[in-house]
Amino acid sequence: MANFKNTFLNGIVKENPTFRLVLGMCPTLAVTTSVQNGLGMGLATAFVLVCSNFVISLIRSFVPSKVRIPAYIVVIATFVTVVQLLMNAFLPDLASSLGLFIPLIVVNCIIFARAEAFASKNGPLDSVADGLGMGLGFTLSLTIISAVRELIGAGTLMGVSVLGPNYPGALLFVLAPGGYITLGLVMVAFNAVMKKLDSRRKGAEGSVA
């Protein structure tokens, strides 16, 4: 259970796919103009991560090394298709807003990286923990970036006015340059906090020793 917890938290904090590993930048910059989009994209990716990690960990011993990559892609594409069909059926507005970025989850480097680096080498339980941690870490990152861009760009959060009807809005943050600016600032803040926490932890361990 301790290993499950550590693997899970690793994806959210120590190896956050956006802020620490700098993976999945295309959807991070493209869909984070609103919290709904960021949250929807993050949860869709998390679902595919968990399911594909689980299946790949189960079949890893049976798949020949020569067809390993095509087999992983088939597994990932299957779950992406499931997500796309469910979103089209139950969340058509969100599916329309995210557009091509849902099927492009198939080639998201976060998913394939975890399949190759973790699920293909570990058991189902640990692979699920890894997929869940990485997926929620990615979702958290997209949601934070989306919230900043939507709040500054439109004065709203989740479509609800926060800064009042007279807020003029900063168009820059809705456009592509705003994505780069927000990502850079939030990434710097995240890593600064992590560095400070690591320093405190090492200091506490040193004093105990």
C-alpha positions in Angstrom: 0.0 0.0 0.0 2.9 2.4 0.8 4.3 1.7 -2.7 0.9 2.4 -4.3 0.7 5.7 -2.4 4.3 6.8 -3.3 3.8 5.9 -7.0 0.5 7.8 -7.0 1.9 10.9 -5.4 5.0 10.8 -7.7 2.9 11.7 -10.7 1.2 14.6 -9.0 4.2 16.2 -7.4 7.7 14.9 -8.0 7.3 14.0 -11.6 4.3 16.1 -12.5 4.1 15.6 -16.3 3.5 19.3 -17.1 5.5 21.2 -14.6 8.4 18.8 -13.9 8.7 16.5 -17.0 7.4 19.1 -19.5 5.3 16.6 -21.4 2.0 17.0 -23.3 2.7 20.7 -24.2 0.5 20.7 -27.2 -2.9 20.2 -25.4 -1.6 22.2 -22.5 -1.2 25.3 -24.6 -4.1 24.7 -26.9 -7.1 23.8 -24.8 -6.5 25.8 -21.6 -8.5 28.8 -22.5 -11.2 27.8 -20.1 -11.5 25.6 -17.0 -14.1 23.4 -18.6 -11.7 22.6 -21.5 -8.7 22.0 -19.3 -10.6 19.9 -16.8 -12.3 17.8 -19.5 -9.0 17.2 -21.4 -7.2 16.3 -18.2 -9.8 13.8 -17.1 -10.0 12.2 -20.6 -6.3 11.8 -20.6 -6.3 10.4 -17.1 -8.9 7.8 -18.0 -6.8 6.6 -21.0 -3.7 6.6 -18.8 -5.2 4.4 -16.1 -6.9 2.0 -18.5 -4.0 1.6 -20.9 -1.4 1.2 -18.1 -3.5 -1.5 -16.6 -4.0 -3.5 -19.8 -0.4 -3.1 -20.9 0.9 -4.3 -17.5 -1.3 -7.4 -18.0 -0.1 -8.2 -21.6 3.5 -7.2 -21.2 4.8 -10.7 -20.8 2.9 -12.0 -23.9 3.7 -9.2 -26.4 6.8 -9.9 -28.5 9.4 -7.1 -28.3 9.3 -6.5 -32.1 5.6 -5.6 -32.0 5.6 -3.9 -28.6 5.1 -0.4 -29.8 2.3 -1.2 -32.3 0.5 -3.3 -29.6 0.7 -0.4 -27.1 -0.7 2.0 -29.7 -3.6 -0.3 -30.4 -4.4 -0.5 -26.7 -4.2 3.3 -26.2 -6.2 4.0 -29.3 -9.0 1.6 -28.1 -9.5 3.6 -24.9 -9.2 6.9 -26.7 -12.1 5.8 -29.0 -14.1 4.9 -25.9 -13.5 8.3 -24.4 -14.4 10.1 -27.7 -17.7 8.1 -28.1 -18.7 8.7 -24.5 -18.0 12.5 -24.8 -19.9 12.7 -28.1 -22.8 11.0 -26.4 -23.0 12.7 -23.0 -20.8 15.9 -23.3 -21.3 17.0 -27.0 -20.5 20.7 -26.3 -17.2 19.8 -24.5 -16.3 17.3 -27.3 -16.9 19.9 -29.9 -14.8 22.5 -28.0 -11.9 20.1 -27.6 -12.3 18.9 -31.2 -9.3 17.2 -32.7 -7.4 17.1 -29.4 -9.4 14.2 -28.1 -8.3 11.7 -30.8 -4.8 13.1 -30.6 -4.6 11.7 -27.1 -3.4 8.6 -28.9 -0.1 10.3 -29.6 0.2 12.1 -26.3 3.8 11.5 -25.2 2.7 11.3 -21.5 0.6 8.1 -22.2 3.1 6.4 -24.4 6.0 7.3 -22.0 4.2 5.8 -19.0 3.4 2.7 -21.0 7.0 2.2 -22.1 8.7 3.4 -19.0 6.4 2.0 -16.3 3.5 -0.2 -17.3 5.7 -2.5 -19.4 7.9 -3.2 -16.4 5.5 -3.3 -13.4 2.4 -5.1 -12.2 -1.2 -4.0 -12.7 -1.7 -2.4 -9.3 1.4 -0.2 -9.5 0.6 0.6 -13.1 -2.8 1.8 -12.1 -1.3 3.9 -9.4 1.2 5.4 -11.9 -1.6 6.1 -14.4 -3.9 7.7 -11.8 -1.1 9.9 -10.4 0.2 11.0 -13.8 -3.4 11.6 -15.0 -4.5 13.6 -12.0 -1.2 15.5 -12.1 -1.8 16.4 -15.7 -5.4 17.3 -14.9 -4.3 19.5 -12.0 -1.8 21.3 -14.2 -4.3 22.0 -17.0 -6.9 23.2 -14.5 -4.5 25.6 -12.8 -3.4 27.0 -16.2 -6.9 27.2 -17.5 -8.1 29.0 -14.4 -5.4 31.7 -14.6 -6.0 32.2 -18.4 -9.8 32.3 -18.1 -9.8 34.6 -15.0 -7.4 37.1 -16.5 -8.5 36.8 -20.1 -12.3 36.9 -19.6 -12.9 37.6 -15.9 -14.7 34.3 -15.4 -14.2 30.9 -13.8 -16.2 27.9 -15.2 -18.1 30.5 -17.2 -19.2 32.4 -14.1 -18.4 36.1 -13.9 -15.8 36.7 -11.1 -14.4 40.2 -11.9 -17.7 41.8 -12.8 -19.4 42.7 -16.0 -17.2 45.8 -16.6 -14.0 43.8 -16.6 -12.5 44.5 -20.0 -10.6 41.2 -20.3 -7.0 40.7 -21.4 -7.3 39.2 -24.8 -3.6 38.2 -24.7 -4.3 35.4 -22.2 -7.0 33.9 -24.4 -4.7 33.8 -27.4 -1.7 31.5 -27.9 1.0 33.8 -26.4 -1.0 33.9 -23.2 -0.7 30.1 -23.0 3.1 30.3 -23.1 3.2 33.2 -20.6 0.9 31.4 -18.1 2.6 28.1 -18.5 6.0 29.7 -17.8 4.9 31.6 -14.8 3.0 28.7 -13.2 5.8 26.4 -13.9 8.3 28.7 -12.2 6.0 29.1 -9.2 5.4 25.3 -8.9 9.1 24.5 -9.0 10.0 27.3 -6.6 7.6 25.8 -4.1 8.9 22.3 -4.7 12.5 23.5 -4.2 11.6 25.1 -0.9 9.7 22.1 0.3 12.7 19.8 -0.6 15.0 22.1 1.3 12.8 22.0 4.4 12.6 18.2 4.2 16.3 17.8 3.9 16.9 20.2 6.7 14.5 18.3 8.9 16.1 15.0 8.1 19.6 16.5 8.8 18.5 17.8 12.2 17.0 14.4 13.1 20.2 12.6 12.1 
